[in-house]
Amino acid sequence: MEQESPDREWKKGSAELLILTLLEAQARHGYDLCKLIAARSGGALTFHVTTLYPVLYRLEARGLLKGRWVEKAGQRRRRYYSLTAEGRKVMALQRASWDEFVAAISRVMGTENA
């Protein structure tokens, strides 16, 4: 049985936090989220919409996001997602947990103050 690469596992484990963080400032649609993740990571992280949308649906089902359909003249209908109050709480907890995790890894690797 072939193991998934660590990079792929890290990406899957961070998808929720990335989405919640990007929705903190404003509502966005899935394709916009994919483009932002790729742009802000310098291309190191990419999500295809077929990977991202199931995560969005799960977050919405858990009450962390609220989706609404928006129609603009000359454009196709898009579903914009925004954080709920519960989503903001979960994002803050996940962000704090992530910061602790990165700090612990840095201490183990000896790169904490590098």
C-alpha atoms as one frame of an Amber mdcrd trajectory, in Angstrom:
protein
   0.000   0.000   0.000   1.378   3.389  -1.024   1.550   6.124   1.603   0.478
   9.673   0.823   3.282  12.205   0.890   3.616  14.347   4.009   3.102  17.485
   1.899  -0.295  16.220   0.786  -1.291  15.364   4.357  -0.211  18.790   5.620
  -2.249  20.439   2.876  -5.351  18.406   3.753  -4.896  19.191   7.436  -4.603
  22.922   6.858  -7.402  23.384   4.300 -10.042  24.337   6.869  -7.822  26.912
   8.548  -6.818  28.427   5.212 -10.435  28.765   4.104 -11.640  30.180   7.410
  -8.772  32.675   7.485  -9.404  33.895   3.937 -13.092  34.376   4.702 -12.331
  36.415   7.810 -12.098  39.698   5.898 -14.833  39.189   3.297 -17.153  36.720
   1.616 -15.623  34.851  -1.304 -16.567  32.162  -3.794 -14.687  28.879  -4.178
 -12.703  29.750  -7.292 -11.549  32.993  -5.655 -10.382  31.012  -2.615  -8.361
  28.670  -4.850  -6.691  31.610  -6.609  -5.902  33.396  -3.322  -4.353  30.334
  -1.707  -2.106  29.809  -4.725  -1.171  33.494  -4.985  -0.467  34.067  -1.294
   1.577  30.875  -1.007   3.635  31.733  -4.074   2.246  28.656  -5.790   3.429
  26.287  -3.054  -0.176  25.454  -2.123  -2.797  24.822  -4.748  -6.304  23.482
  -4.380  -8.421  22.390  -7.299 -12.076  23.395  -6.975 -13.061  19.711  -6.880
 -10.970  19.386  -3.719 -12.014  22.686  -2.170 -15.794  22.504  -2.584 -16.280
  19.391  -0.405 -14.427  21.234   2.386 -16.675  24.283   1.905 -19.770  22.073
   2.049 -18.568  20.392   5.257 -17.803  23.747   6.886 -21.239  25.012   5.901
 -22.930  21.857   7.235 -21.095  22.357  10.555 -22.441  25.911  10.775 -19.036
  27.567  10.386 -19.853  29.149   7.021 -22.958  30.585   5.469 -23.318  30.374
   1.706 -25.488  32.588  -0.469 -26.050  32.626  -4.195 -25.177  35.871  -5.981
 -26.137  36.706  -9.534 -24.416  39.554 -11.366 -25.298  40.792 -14.823 -23.187
  39.136 -17.483 -21.736  36.576 -15.053 -22.765  33.141 -13.970 -24.338  32.633
 -10.581 -21.787  32.069  -7.798 -22.045  30.899  -4.214 -20.287  33.254  -1.826
 -19.266  31.973   1.579 -18.832  34.018   4.734 -17.902  33.149   8.307 -20.573
  32.708  10.925 -20.004  33.722  14.545 -19.218  30.067  15.307 -16.831  29.989
  12.341 -14.915  32.951  13.790 -14.579  31.151  17.135 -13.366  27.940  15.502
 -10.942  29.876  13.281  -9.432  31.615  16.319  -9.002  28.269  18.102  -7.490
  26.606  15.023  -5.137  29.538  14.464  -3.910  29.399  18.072  -3.463  25.633
  17.836  -1.566  26.020  14.541   0.732  28.666  16.051   1.495  26.357  18.979
   2.172  23.460  16.620   4.542  25.486  14.415   6.374  26.799  17.492   6.787
  23.265  18.857   8.104  21.967  15.518  10.514  24.908  15.355  11.814  24.133
  18.845  12.394  20.488  17.946  14.137  21.408  14.702  16.202  24.101  16.388
  14.841  26.834  14.127  12.787  28.708  16.712  14.800  31.954  16.553  16.421
  31.430  13.188
